[in-house]
């Protein structure tokens, strides 16, 4: 069994909020220099930025989006 498989098995026993916290910590541990979005993802970012600049959409702070998702999922925090 790989280390990743072992970590996943351990993570499966966590509650939903603990899993989200673990995901957040893992994501934050990834160095920006080691991550490069795909060309498709970059094109989507450019498309959305153009819509934002044209006034077709509004930005929302991450905390607001996160809290909205948590409410919809029935989570606290």
C-alpha positions as CSV (number, residue, x, y, z in Angstrom):
1,X,0.0,0.0,0.0
2,X,1.4,3.4,-0.9
3,X,1.8,6.3,1.5
4,X,-1.0,8.1,-0.4
5,X,-3.3,5.2,0.1
6,X,-2.5,5.0,3.8
7,X,-3.1,8.7,4.2
8,X,-6.4,8.4,2.3
9,X,-7.5,5.6,4.5
10,X,-6.8,7.7,7.6
11,X,-8.6,10.7,6.1
12,X,-11.7,8.6,5.4
13,X,-12.3,8.3,9.1
14,X,-12.5,12.0,9.6
15,X,-15.7,14.0,9.8
16,X,-16.7,16.3,6.9
17,X,-15.4,19.5,8.6
18,X,-12.1,17.8,9.5
19,X,-11.7,16.6,5.9
20,X,-12.3,20.1,4.6
21,X,-9.7,21.4,7.1
22,X,-7.2,18.8,5.9
23,X,-7.8,19.6,2.2
24,X,-7.3,23.3,3.0
25,X,-4.0,22.6,4.8
26,X,-2.7,20.3,2.0
27,X,-3.7,23.0,-0.6
28,X,-1.9,25.7,1.3
29,X,1.2,23.5,1.5
30,X,1.6,23.4,-2.2
31,X,4.3,25.9,-3.4
32,X,2.9,28.3,-6.0
33,X,6.0,27.7,-8.1
34,X,5.3,24.0,-8.4
35,X,1.7,24.4,-9.7
36,X,0.8,25.4,-13.2
37,X,-2.8,25.4,-14.4
38,X,-3.6,23.7,-17.7
39,X,-4.0,25.8,-20.8
40,X,-7.8,25.1,-20.7
41,X,-8.0,26.4,-17.1
42,X,-6.0,29.5,-18.1
43,X,-8.4,30.2,-21.0
44,X,-11.3,29.9,-18.6
45,X,-9.7,32.4,-16.2
46,X,-9.2,34.8,-19.1
47,X,-12.8,34.4,-20.2
48,X,-14.2,35.0,-16.7
49,X,-11.8,38.0,-16.3
50,X,-13.1,39.5,-19.5
51,X,-16.7,39.1,-18.3
52,X,-15.8,40.7,-15.0
53,X,-14.1,43.6,-16.7
54,X,-17.1,44.1,-19.0
55,X,-19.4,44.3,-15.9
56,X,-21.2,41.0,-16.7
57,X,-20.3,39.4,-13.3
58,X,-19.4,40.5,-9.8
59,X,-16.5,39.2,-7.6
60,X,-17.3,37.7,-4.2
61,X,-14.7,37.3,-1.4
62,X,-13.6,33.7,-0.9
63,X,-14.9,33.7,2.7
64,X,-18.4,34.5,1.4
65,X,-18.3,31.8,-1.2
66,X,-16.9,29.3,1.3
67,X,-19.5,30.1,3.9
68,X,-22.3,29.9,1.3
69,X,-21.1,26.4,0.3
70,X,-20.9,25.3,3.9
71,X,-24.4,26.5,4.6
72,X,-25.7,24.6,1.6
73,X,-24.0,21.5,2.8
74,X,-25.3,22.0,6.3
75,X,-21.8,22.5,7.8
76,X,-20.7,24.9,10.5
77,X,-17.9,27.4,10.3
